[in-house]
Amino acid sequence: MTIHVLIADNDSGIHELVNDMLHINFKDVSVERVRDRDSFRSKLRIGMSTYDLIVFDGYPTDNDGQEFINSLKEEFPGIMSKVIMLCGSDCNIHPDQCEIPCLIKPFSLDDFGEIVKKICAT
């Protein structure tokens, strides 16, 4: 079974790292990538239901991070069960408020793999 993943991060290094980590954890992975929020929303509008896993950056440079999370929950009900948020130490989104798994960069392969397997198992 193919695991379909959407990665949304403005850092190309994170795209490569996450892609590599996914291929370590799963034999068959299909990855789509976007670099900004508008592209992220567009991909979700086109095919949110096709993704088994959505990995996105907390976008620490934006002041409206929590509002963005709330708008995703409203526009795409059920999305949070598929999401892992990646945050820098300066991330302005509090993971407890958005009820999704959050990994602080840099994160370990073990931590990432554990969360990914939980999400993809549901």
Secondary structure, 3 states (H helix, E strand, C coil): CCEEEEEECCCHHHHHHHHHHHHHHCCCEEEEEECCHHHHHHHHHHHHHHCCEEEEECCCCCCCHHHHHHHHHHHCCCHHHHEEEEECCCCCCCHHHHCCCEEECCCCHHHHHHHHHHHHHC
